[in-house]
Amino acid sequence: MVVCLIANVDRIAEIRRNRAMLMSDRDLDTYIDRDEILAELAYSRRICAQYSWPLIDVTRRSIEETAATIIKLHSQKIADEKKEDASDV
């Protein structure tokens, strides 16, 4: 099961800026560019839609909330597969 996690552009830029500073990376232009991040997010959304993968915006979610949502999605997927198997019999 694939679950896509995204965040809003400002949050991603902030995380990348902090990461780059910690790593003393001076090449920040493309890495934290809002337009580049928006393009990456749009691409991610297209891929998720193409393969019908669930997408979770984690911008304002805790790790625990995100994990609980993924567990719920996984449980639902298993339940749906069991229903399909039962109807095939």
C-alpha positions in Angstrom: 0.0 0.0 0.0 1.3 3.4 -1.0 0.2 6.5 0.9 1.3 10.0 -0.2 2.1 12.6 2.4 2.2 16.2 1.4 2.3 19.6 3.2 1.7 23.1 2.1 4.3 25.0 0.2 5.3 27.3 3.1 5.8 24.4 5.5 7.9 22.5 2.9 10.0 25.6 2.2 10.6 26.2 5.9 11.6 22.6 6.5 14.0 22.7 3.5 15.5 26.0 4.6 16.2 24.6 8.1 17.6 21.4 6.7 19.9 23.3 4.3 21.2 25.5 7.0 22.0 22.5 9.2 23.8 20.9 6.3 25.6 24.2 5.5 24.2 23.9 1.9 24.6 27.2 0.1 22.7 26.2 -3.0 19.2 27.1 -1.8 17.7 28.8 -4.8 15.9 25.8 -6.4 15.6 23.8 -3.2 13.4 26.4 -1.4 11.8 28.1 -4.4 8.1 28.2 -4.0 7.3 27.7 -7.7 9.6 24.6 -7.7 7.8 23.2 -4.6 4.4 23.9 -6.1 5.4 22.0 -9.2 6.6 19.1 -7.1 3.3 19.1 -5.2 1.3 19.2 -8.4 3.4 16.3 -9.7 2.8 14.3 -6.5 -0.9 14.9 -6.7 -1.0 13.7 -10.4 0.9 10.5 -9.5 -1.4 9.8 -6.6 -4.5 10.3 -8.7 -3.1 8.2 -11.5 -2.6 5.2 -9.2 -5.5 5.9 -6.9 -3.1 6.3 -3.9 -4.5 8.0 -0.8 -3.1 11.5 -0.2 -2.7 13.0 3.3 -1.9 16.6 3.9 0.3 16.5 7.0 0.8 20.3 7.3 -1.0 20.6 10.6 -1.1 16.9 11.7 1.0 15.3 14.3 2.9 12.1 13.6 0.4 10.2 15.8 -2.6 11.6 13.8 -0.9 10.7 10.5 -0.1 7.2 11.7 -3.7 6.7 12.9 -5.0 7.8 9.5 -2.7 5.4 7.7 -3.6 2.5 9.9 -7.3 3.3 9.3 -6.7 3.4 5.5 -4.8 0.1 5.7 -7.5 -1.6 7.8 -10.2 -0.4 5.3 -8.1 -1.7 2.4 -7.9 -5.1 4.0 -11.6 -5.2 4.8 -12.4 -4.2 1.2 -10.1 -7.0 -0.1 -11.8 -9.5 2.1 -15.2 -8.4 0.8 -14.0 -8.8 -2.8 -12.6 -12.3 -2.0 -15.9 -13.3 -0.4 -17.9 -12.1 -3.4 -15.7 -14.0 -5.8 -16.6 -17.3 -4.2 
